[in-house]
Amino acid sequence: MNVDVVPAIAELRERLSPRRRTGSIGFVPTMGALHEGHARLIDRARSECATVVVSIFVNPLQFDRPDDLANYPKTLDADLDLCRAHGVDMVFAPSAPELYPQPPLCTVRVERLADHLCGRYRPGHFAGVATVVLKLLAIVQPDRAYFGEKDAQQLAIVERLVADFNLPVEIVPVPTVRAADGLAISSRNQHLDARGRALAPALYRALQKADRQIAAGESNVASIVAAAAQEVPRADDVRLEYLEVVDPAELQPVRSVGGPVRVAGALWIGRTRLIDNILSTPPSKK
């Protein structure tokens, strides 16, 4: 199957205009380096929408470290192959000057939802995410947009962005795709060497241990986190950046588990930063 690659905003709008009259438009925003997780988003969109658009754009506004932006994998040819294989109709692949013809003076400020988890360690990151998502939704004007639950904080912010700005789009969460050993599929995994890849599932094991404690009735968050952190191996090149238990709605830390919570963590292995999270529910009270 062929896929149209569209680099310009005006051309994308022109091509989508007739399609709006024939069915719904599904949108999967990405930064490229596509993998099985992105394929799951695309497949969900393909099953629900008449037209599927994927954007590929490495957004400079959301990088807090210049080296991270410079090293972010760029694999356009392979990305297009994946899009063809999964039935994408159009790939919107703008240049940075196309999306930001001048330095933006109006950006989105994210409060409260970005105070903890990754937001604490990546200043300005979620303002950049919210700004580019708002731009992309305004350009594509989809009926539905698809986001992975692996990036739970991003998903929560996008959902609130849509609500706060009354955007006419349905945000569709898609469950995290994992490797056989539990590691959440991510574009950054390709930076891991063999040793790092073997160590990487420790983050998911830590989250699972926290989940088991919560399911067993443990409510003290400090105890839950301390026990879960023991799953992370001690090594010079391994560092647990955070392991937090937060409420699922506004992502604020809780001291005691009294209802569903999200357990989230970030783990550094060498120069590679991995994130993951799970939703955990305590036993019901009789």
N, C-alpha and C positions, 0 to 999 in steps of 0.2 A: 504494500500500500504506500502511495506517495503521501508526503506531508508538506504543506506549504510553510516555508520559513519567511516570516514577515519581520523586517527590521524597523519599520516606521509606524508611528502611532496613527497617522492619517490613513495609511494603507490598511492597517488592521481594522480600523473602524469601517472603512469602505467595504472590506471583504465580509465583515460580520453583519453588516446592515441587512442584506437579504435573508440571511440565515435566522435572524430574530423572528421573522414572520413564519418560519417553518418548524420551529421547535425551540426547546430550552438550550441554553448555553452553559456548559460546565467549564470551570477554570481551575487549573492546578498551577499555582505560582511556585517556581523553583529557582535555585541558583545554579542549576546544572549539576554535573557529576552525578547523573541520575543512576538509581539503583533499584533494588526490589521494592523498597519502601515507596519510592515515587511511582513505580509500576502499579502498586496496589491503589494508590490515589487515582491514577489514570483509569484503571479498570473500573473503579467505583463510578467515576464520572462518566465513563463510556456506557455503563449499564443504565445510567439514569438520564442522560442528556443526548439531544440530537447532534450537538456540535461540542467538541472538546478542544479547548485551547490550553496549551502549556506555555508558560513564560520561562525563559532562561535568562537570568540577569543577576550578575554578582553585584549586589547593592553596596556601594562604598560607604553609605551612611551608617550601616549597622556594624561596621568593624571598629573595635576600639584599639586594635593593634595593627599598624601598617604591615608588619610581617605576615600577619594572619591573612590579610587581604591579598598580599602578593603571592602567598603560597596556596591560596584556595584552588583546588583542582579545577581545571578547565578542559572539558572533554566533549566538545560540541559534536564531533562526528559520531561518537558512541552514543551521545544523548539523542541525536536524531534517529539513530538506528532503533533505540528503545522506543521512541515515540512512534515510529512507523510500525513496529511490531505490536504495539498496543492500541493502534487505531486512532491516534491523535489526528485531528483535522488541520490544526494550525499551531505553529510554534512562533511565539512572539519573542524575538531575540534582539532587543534594542541595544544600541551602544549607550555608554554613560552620557555622552552629550545629547543623545536623543531623549533620554528620560530626564536629564538634568541639564538643560541648555544654558542655565546660569545657576550659580550657587543659590540654593533655596533659602529664602528669608522666612517662609511660612512652613513650619514643620509641626508634627504632632507630639505633644508632651504627654507622657504616660505617668500617671500618679498611682500610688498605692500598689497596683498590680505588679509594678516593676521594682518594688522596694527590696524584695528578698530573692532567694534562689539565684538564678543567673544574673538578675538585675543588679545585685549587690556587687558583683565582681566584674561586670561589663558595663561601665558607665556610658550612657548614651545609646547602648545597643538597641533597646526596645523602642526608643524614639525613632531610630532609623528604620526599624522593622515596620512600625506603625505607619510611618510616613510613606514608605515605598508600597506597602499593601494598599493604603488609601489611594495612591496614584494608580496602581495597577487595576484596582476595582473600578475606578473612575474611567479608565481607558477601555477595559474589556467589557464592563457592564454585564457581568454574568448573572444568570439566575441562581447558580450555586457555585460555591468555591470550596475546595477540598484541602484540608490541612491534617497532618499526622499528629496523633496523640503523643508521640515521643517528645515533641516540643510543646509540652503542656502549658508552659508559661506563655509562649508565643500564641498558642491557640486561645487561651483565656483572654489575652490582650486583643486579639483580632475579633473575638466575639463581642467584647465590650466596645471596640472601635465601631463595629457595625451598628450596635445598639445606640451608642451615644451620638452618632452622626446620621442615624435614620437611613442607613444605606439599604436599598432594596435587593438584598442578596441573602441567600441562606448559606450559612457556614456549616459544612458537613465534616464532623470529626471522623477520622479513620484510625482504627487501632494500630498500635506499633507493630511493625514487622521485625521478627527476631531470627537470628541464626539458630542452629540446632542447640548450641550451648547457652542460649538466652541473650547473647549480646544484641542490643538494638542495632538494626542496620542503619548506617550513617555514612555520608560522604567522607567523613574524616577517618573512618576505619582504614582506608587505604594507606594512611600515613603510618600505620602500625607495622613494625617488623614482626617476625615470627614470635619472638619472646613477648612483645607487647600484646600481640593478638591473643596469646595464651593467658595473659594476665587480665585482659579486658573484661571478661565475664564476671569478675569479682564485684563490679558495681551492681549488676543485676542480682547477684547472690545476696548482697547486702540489703537491697530493697526487698527481696523475698523473705529474708530473715526478719526484717521489720514487719512485713505483712503477716508472717506466721505468729509473731508475738501479739500483734493487734487482734488477729483472729482468735487467739487463745484467751483474750481478755485483758492483756496488759494495757494500761492506760497512761502510765507515766512516760512522757515523751523522752525525757533525759535517759531513762533506762533503756527504752527501745533503741534510741540512736547509738548509745554506747555499745550495746550488744551487736547491733547490725554492723557497726564500723569495724568490728573484729574480723569481718569477712575480707577486708581489704588487706592485701599482703604488705608487709613492711619491707620496703626497698627504697634505695636512694632515688630512683626514677619514678616512683609511684607516690602520688599525693592526693588524698581526698580533699577536694576543695570545700565541699559542703555535703551534708546529709541532713535534710530538714523534713519536718512533718508540718504540713500547712492545711488550712481549710481549702476545699476545692473551688470555692467561688471567687474569693479575693486573694487567695494565696498568702494569707497571713499566718505566721507561726502559731502553733497551739502548744500549750504545756501539757494538756491532758486530752486523751482521745475519748470523745463522747459521741461520735458519729463518724460518717465517712470522712476520710482524710486522704490527701495525696502525699505520698512519700517520694521525695525527689533527691537526686544527688548528682554531683559532678566530680569526675575523677580524671586527674592528669596522669598519663603514662608517657614519660619523656616529654616531648613537646606537643603531644596530642591530647586534646581535651574532649572527654566523652561525657554525655549527659543521658539521664534516663529517669523514669518515674513510673509509679504504679498507683492506682487507686485502691485504697484499703478500707475495709469495713469491719468494725468490731462486731462481736456477737450480739444479737438482739437480746434485750432485757425482757425476761418473762414476768 
